[in-house]
Amino acid sequence: MLGRDVRPGCFSAAARAVAHYDFDQWRAIRCAVLATRGESDVFTPPSDLDRLAATVLRLHTVTISRCGHFANLEQPEKVLRLLEDLWSQ
């Protein structure tokens, strides 16, 4: 598990902090937003993107095939193309 492998104290602190985070402030975002998840993503289920889409007005969601959680590292060219497509709209 990532929490045990990478700085467990920081991971735990972040998990505690998010419990009090006000996600409603995201409703104020007006720019286009790209949210991705990998097809094999163990941290981000599709339902997370659905909930985010209900909050962020101009959200574009993509599930990237042959990818885990870190799409920007696993498939940077794909992520760049997705961003370029979004910016050209």
HUURFEN-V467848 format. One record per residue. N is the residue number from 0. RES is the residue in three letters. SS is DSSP state (a for helix, b for strand, c for the rest). PHI is phi in whole degrees, -180 to 180 (NA if undefined). PSI is psi in whole degrees, 0 to 359 (* if undefined). Layout:
BEGIN
n:N res:RES ss:SS phi:PHI psi:PSI
n:N res:RES ss:SS phi:PHI psi:PSI
END
This chain:
BEGIN
n:0 res:MET ss:c phi:NA psi:140
n:1 res:LEU ss:a phi:-58 psi:321
n:2 res:GLY ss:a phi:-61 psi:329
n:3 res:ARG ss:a phi:-86 psi:330
n:4 res:ASP ss:a phi:-83 psi:327
n:5 res:VAL ss:c phi:-123 psi:104
n:6 res:ARG ss:c phi:44 psi:72
n:7 res:PRO ss:a phi:-58 psi:328
n:8 res:GLY ss:a phi:-64 psi:316
n:9 res:CYS ss:a phi:-68 psi:319
n:10 res:PHE ss:a phi:-60 psi:315
n:11 res:SER ss:a phi:-66 psi:319
n:12 res:ALA ss:a phi:-63 psi:319
n:13 res:ALA ss:a phi:-65 psi:319
n:14 res:ALA ss:a phi:-63 psi:320
n:15 res:ARG ss:a phi:-68 psi:319
n:16 res:ALA ss:a phi:-65 psi:321
n:17 res:VAL ss:a phi:-67 psi:339
n:18 res:ALA ss:c phi:-62 psi:336
n:19 res:HIS ss:c phi:-111 psi:10
n:20 res:TYR ss:c phi:-75 psi:138
n:21 res:ASP ss:c phi:-91 psi:93
n:22 res:PHE ss:a phi:-71 psi:343
n:23 res:ASP ss:a phi:-63 psi:338
n:24 res:GLN ss:a phi:-65 psi:342
n:25 res:TRP ss:a phi:-68 psi:341
n:26 res:ARG ss:a phi:-63 psi:340
n:27 res:ALA ss:a phi:-81 psi:350
n:28 res:ILE ss:c phi:-69 psi:126
n:29 res:ARG ss:c phi:-114 psi:347
n:30 res:CYS ss:c phi:-84 psi:163
n:31 res:ALA ss:c phi:-68 psi:139
n:32 res:VAL ss:b phi:-128 psi:135
n:33 res:LEU ss:b phi:-104 psi:124
n:34 res:ALA ss:b phi:-120 psi:125
n:35 res:THR ss:b phi:-120 psi:157
n:36 res:ARG ss:b phi:-145 psi:150
n:37 res:GLY ss:b phi:-84 psi:152
n:38 res:GLU ss:c phi:-58 psi:327
n:39 res:SER ss:c phi:-107 psi:25
n:40 res:ASP ss:c phi:-71 psi:117
n:41 res:VAL ss:c phi:-89 psi:350
n:42 res:PHE ss:c phi:-100 psi:334
n:43 res:THR ss:c phi:-123 psi:98
n:44 res:PRO ss:c phi:-74 psi:158
n:45 res:PRO ss:a phi:-55 psi:328
n:46 res:SER ss:a phi:-62 psi:331
n:47 res:ASP ss:a phi:-63 psi:318
n:48 res:LEU ss:a phi:-68 psi:325
n:49 res:ASP ss:a phi:-63 psi:316
n:50 res:ARG ss:a phi:-66 psi:321
n:51 res:LEU ss:a phi:-65 psi:321
n:52 res:ALA ss:a phi:-63 psi:331
n:53 res:ALA ss:c phi:-75 psi:347
n:54 res:THR ss:c phi:-107 psi:316
n:55 res:VAL ss:c phi:-95 psi:122
n:56 res:LEU ss:c phi:-58 psi:310
n:57 res:ARG ss:c phi:-110 psi:53
n:58 res:LEU ss:b phi:-89 psi:133
n:59 res:HIS ss:b phi:-115 psi:121
n:60 res:THR ss:b phi:-111 psi:143
n:61 res:VAL ss:b phi:-142 psi:134
n:62 res:THR ss:b phi:-101 psi:122
n:63 res:ILE ss:b phi:-96 psi:123
n:64 res:SER ss:c phi:-70 psi:157
n:65 res:ARG ss:c phi:51 psi:46
n:66 res:CYS ss:c phi:-149 psi:148
n:67 res:GLY ss:c phi:-98 psi:223
n:68 res:HIS ss:c phi:-80 psi:331
n:69 res:PHE ss:c phi:-103 psi:67
n:70 res:ALA ss:a phi:-58 psi:323
n:71 res:ASN ss:a phi:-65 psi:337
n:72 res:LEU ss:a phi:-97 psi:325
n:73 res:GLU ss:a phi:-81 psi:324
n:74 res:GLN ss:c phi:-141 psi:64
n:75 res:PRO ss:a phi:-61 psi:326
n:76 res:GLU ss:a phi:-66 psi:320
n:77 res:LYS ss:a phi:-63 psi:315
n:78 res:VAL ss:a phi:-64 psi:319
n:79 res:LEU ss:a phi:-61 psi:315
n:80 res:ARG ss:a phi:-61 psi:319
n:81 res:LEU ss:a phi:-63 psi:318
n:82 res:LEU ss:a phi:-66 psi:317
n:83 res:GLU ss:a phi:-61 psi:318
n:84 res:ASP ss:a phi:-61 psi:317
n:85 res:LEU ss:a phi:-65 psi:315
n:86 res:TRP ss:a phi:-68 psi:336
n:87 res:SER ss:c phi:-82 psi:352
n:88 res:GLN ss:c phi:-79 psi:*
END
